[in-house]
Amino acid sequence: MTQSPIYEVRVLHEVRAILKNLDDDTFDHLARNIDSLAFAPRREDAEELGEGFWLLRSGRSCILYSVDDGRLVVVLVKVIRPGEVFDSFN
């Protein structure tokens, strides 16, 4: 029996463009982690940044996302390489 996702995962256009340009291995690794957020957005290996934002390290990249429990939505805000600095979440 397959479990249904709890949260809807939405991806900003800017993130879609980044994902589209990744090599297959990196994309596959990120896609598995992104898909898992629909079932458990507050994974043990994710770091809470505050104000509803979370950071999940995924191989050679990090996923910055927000969680809206009221709407059951996870929004992917950025995909960055470890060591890159992000000044804001926009």
Phi, psi and omega in degrees: 000128181269134179280138178277146177295149179267317183255149170272133178258122178249143183238123177297152181304320180297323179288320177303318180297320178294313181299322181298331185263006181277155174291160187302316182296315179295317179298313181301317179297314179296318182299320178297317179292320178297314179301323182293337180294337178293337181260327184207086182289341180253059181298154179298331182269006176265147181255125178283127181260348182102161178055033177084004181259145182225155178233127179238121176280134184221092182064238181268012181226167174234142179252122175259126184214162177243156180236126175244099183291330180296323181257356184055052182232137170247129180244121175282120186262318181208153167236121183229162174276145175305139181096339175289145180259135172243127183279329180212175180265007181264000000 
